[in-house]
Amino acid sequence: MATPRRRAPRSDGEENRARIIEAARHAFTADPGASLQSISKAVGIGQGTMYRHFANREELLVTVYREDVEALIDAAPRLLDEHEPVEALRRWLGQLATYGRIKHGASRAVEAATRADLGSHYYPPFIDALGRLLTAGQETGGLRRDADADEVLLLVSFLWKADGGADWQSRAEHALGIVLDGLRAPAPL
């Protein structure tokens, strides 16, 4: 018996999915508790269309999580090509701050996703991307030689543990500035 052929996704379906994910990213950044209904309303689609793409809120959160982590990993080499290493690290950490805000709000879904082994799947390439930024800064003399990616990730973990609030972005930028100041190589004596 022949296996039925699976239809290729329709382009309007792919466009809807991309619009849903982008709207969800903005919604979860503004309000980590955003509902599927509020997101479908923002996209201008019905609930049926939303549920054809995402069975529940957690599935949508995991999709946003995956895309954001992949974008962070992919951003490191591009930022190094476009900026000097310390500035590339600052910009990457700024992107991490936005991701941290989404992850904070999605912590329960991300915890559920971890059961699907997302954490161990993304951790090595994530640490490699951060390590690449640090190494570039260390090689140019802009960053301390004794800092490693695991330590820096631990230092910036406040990004997804902070309580948020209206001023979360300015507070995150200020705190990241303090972290970067601590990572800078000491001036020669």
C-alpha positions as CSV (number, residue, x, y, z in Angstrom):
1,M,0.0,0.0,0.0
2,A,1.4,3.4,-1.0
3,T,2.1,6.0,1.7
4,P,-0.1,9.0,1.1
5,R,1.9,12.1,0.0
6,R,1.9,14.9,2.4
7,R,0.9,18.2,0.9
8,A,3.4,21.0,0.9
9,P,2.4,23.9,3.1
10,R,0.5,26.6,1.3
11,S,2.3,30.0,1.1
12,D,-0.5,31.8,2.8
13,G,-0.3,29.3,5.6
14,E,3.5,29.8,5.9
15,E,2.9,33.6,5.9
16,N,0.3,33.3,8.7
17,R,2.6,31.2,10.8
18,A,5.5,33.7,10.4
19,R,3.1,36.6,11.3
20,I,1.9,34.7,14.3
21,I,5.4,34.0,15.6
22,E,6.4,37.6,15.1
23,A,3.3,38.9,16.8
24,A,3.8,36.4,19.7
25,R,7.4,37.6,20.1
26,H,6.2,41.2,20.5
27,A,3.3,40.2,22.7
28,F,5.4,38.1,25.0
29,T,8.0,40.9,25.3
30,A,5.4,43.4,26.2
31,D,3.3,41.0,28.4
32,P,4.8,37.6,29.2
33,G,1.3,36.4,30.1
34,A,-0.2,37.2,26.6
35,S,-2.9,34.8,25.5
36,L,-3.3,33.0,22.2
37,Q,-6.5,35.0,21.7
38,S,-4.8,38.4,22.1
39,I,-2.0,37.3,19.7
40,S,-4.5,36.0,17.1
41,K,-6.4,39.3,17.4
42,A,-3.1,41.3,16.9
43,V,-2.4,39.2,13.7
44,G,-6.0,39.6,12.4
45,I,-6.7,35.9,12.2
46,G,-9.3,33.7,13.7
47,Q,-8.9,31.2,16.6
48,G,-9.2,28.3,14.1
49,T,-6.2,29.5,12.1
50,M,-4.2,30.0,15.3
51,Y,-4.9,26.5,16.5
52,R,-4.1,25.0,13.1
53,H,-0.6,26.4,13.6
54,F,-0.2,26.0,17.4
55,A,-2.1,23.6,19.5
56,N,-1.6,25.7,22.6
57,R,0.2,28.7,24.1
58,E,3.1,26.6,25.3
59,E,3.8,25.3,21.8
60,L,3.9,28.9,20.5
61,L,6.2,29.9,23.3
62,V,8.6,27.1,22.5
63,T,8.6,28.1,18.9
64,V,9.5,31.7,19.8
65,Y,12.1,30.3,22.2
66,R,13.7,28.2,19.6
67,E,13.8,30.9,17.0
68,D,15.2,33.5,19.4
69,V,18.0,31.1,20.6
70,E,18.9,30.3,17.0
71,A,19.0,34.0,16.1
72,L,21.3,34.7,19.1
73,I,23.6,31.9,18.1
74,D,23.7,33.1,14.5
75,A,24.1,36.8,15.5
76,A,27.6,36.3,17.0
77,P,29.7,35.9,13.8
78,R,27.7,38.6,12.0
79,L,28.2,41.1,14.9
80,L,31.9,40.3,14.9
81,D,32.1,41.0,11.2
82,E,30.3,44.4,11.6
83,H,31.7,45.7,14.9
84,E,34.8,45.6,17.0
85,P,34.7,42.7,19.5
86,V,33.6,44.6,22.7
87,E,30.9,46.4,20.8
88,A,29.8,43.1,19.2
89,L,29.6,41.6,22.7
90,R,27.6,44.6,24.0
91,R,25.1,44.3,21.1
92,W,24.8,40.5,21.5
93,L,24.1,40.9,25.2
94,G,21.5,43.5,24.4
95,Q,19.8,40.9,22.2
96,L,20.1,38.4,25.0
97,A,18.4,41.0,27.3
98,T,15.3,41.0,25.0
99,Y,15.4,37.2,24.8
100,G,15.7,37.1,28.6
101,R,12.6,39.1,29.0
102,I,10.7,36.7,26.8
103,K,12.2,33.7,28.5
104,H,11.3,35.1,31.9
105,G,7.7,35.3,31.0
106,A,7.8,31.9,29.3
107,S,9.6,30.2,32.1
108,R,7.0,27.5,32.6
109,A,6.8,26.7,28.9
110,V,10.6,26.7,28.6
111,E,10.7,24.4,31.5
112,A,8.3,22.1,29.7
113,A,10.4,22.5,26.5
114,T,13.5,21.5,28.5
115,R,11.8,18.1,28.9
116,A,11.9,18.0,25.1
117,D,15.7,18.4,25.5
118,L,15.8,21.9,24.1
119,G,18.2,23.1,26.8
120,S,20.9,20.5,26.1
121,H,20.3,20.9,22.4
122,Y,20.9,24.7,22.3
123,Y,23.4,25.1,25.2
124,P,26.6,24.0,23.4
125,P,26.1,26.2,20.3
126,F,24.9,29.1,22.6
127,I,28.0,28.9,24.7
128,D,30.2,28.6,21.6
129,A,28.6,31.8,20.2
130,L,29.3,33.7,23.5
131,G,32.8,32.2,23.7
132,R,33.5,33.3,20.2
133,L,32.6,36.9,21.1
134,L,34.7,36.7,24.3
135,T,37.7,35.3,22.6
136,A,37.6,38.0,19.9
137,G,37.6,40.6,22.6
138,Q,40.4,38.9,24.5
139,E,42.5,38.6,21.5
140,T,42.2,42.4,20.8
141,G,43.0,43.2,24.4
142,G,39.6,44.7,25.1
143,L,38.3,42.0,27.5
144,R,39.8,40.2,30.5
145,R,41.5,36.9,29.6
146,D,40.2,35.1,32.6
147,A,36.5,35.3,31.7
148,D,34.8,32.3,30.1
149,A,31.4,31.9,28.4
150,D,29.9,29.8,31.2
151,E,30.8,32.5,33.8
152,V,29.5,35.3,31.7
153,L,26.3,33.5,31.1
154,L,26.0,33.0,34.9
155,L,26.6,36.8,35.4
156,V,23.9,37.8,33.0
157,S,21.3,35.3,34.2
158,F,19.7,38.2,36.0
159,L,18.1,39.0,32.6
160,W,15.5,36.2,32.9
161,K,15.2,36.4,36.7
162,A,14.5,40.1,37.0
163,D,10.9,41.1,37.9
164,G,10.5,43.1,34.7
165,G,8.4,46.2,35.1
166,A,8.0,49.2,32.8
167,D,11.7,50.2,33.1
168,W,13.1,46.7,32.5
169,Q,14.9,47.6,29.3
170,S,16.8,50.6,30.8
171,R,17.6,48.6,33.9
172,A,18.8,45.7,31.9
173,E,21.0,48.0,29.7
174,H,22.5,49.6,32.9
175,A,23.2,46.2,34.5
176,L,24.7,44.9,31.2
177,G,26.9,48.0,31.2
178,I,28.2,47.1,34.7
179,V,28.9,43.5,33.5
180,L,30.8,44.8,30.4
181,D,32.8,47.2,32.6
182,G,33.8,44.2,34.7
183,L,34.7,42.2,31.6
184,R,37.0,44.9,30.2
185,A,40.7,44.3,30.4
186,P,42.4,46.3,33.0
187,A,44.4,49.3,31.8
188,P,48.1,48.7,31.6
189,L,50.1,50.1,34.6
